[in-house]
Amino acid sequence: MTLDDGQEKDPRFVAMLRELKVPVTMFLTKDDIQDDYGYFKPLQELGNRIQDHTVTHPVLPTLGPEGQKREICGDRDALTEQYGTAPTLLRPPFGRWNSATQEAARECGISGIVMWRASMQIHDFQYDDPKKELHPGDILLAHFRGPKQLKGETMTQMFAHLLKQIEKRGFAVGRLEDYISVR
């Protein structure tokens, strides 16, 4: 389970993850979280890792190599300063990346680019799989979003729907970093 951006900061979501002990990996964008870095610290204290999602959430391939490096390294630097651990993974915004992204990520100390197989859409998934199925080991994407983006629902409600859908399909949530090698 991965959560991107960091726009919504619902305290009930922190309480939910604390109570249910659901592991997540957070790909955070500096511009979305800088107004409240502290919100993500209790989530990190639960053992959840914070990873790189760029400073401003651009379409990386539209930037030159140096622009991509500024976005990735800038986010890494801010996250490292705030959370004490350097990100080792990158989720490119919009899932868009190219060879310059790989090189910039490597130069910023990132060891892997992480994509997803299905994304949460309020009540169900949007699948990359044409059969519209989840498979063992699939990486799921959700976002730190609020009622404006979720048609009146809260992030906590969306995540509860997500967990029910996962359980209904016979799966459980695992921590991304437990299944991939990161340095």
Secondary structure, DSSP 4 states (H G I P E B T S, - for coil): -EEEE-----HHHHHHHHHHT---EEEE-HHHHTT-GGGGHHHHHTT-EEEE--SS---GGGS-HHHHHHHHHHHHHHHHHHHSS---EE--GGG---HHHHHHHHHTT--EE---SEEEETTEEEESSTT----TT--EEEE---TTTTTT--HHHHHHHHHHHHHHTT-----GGGTS---
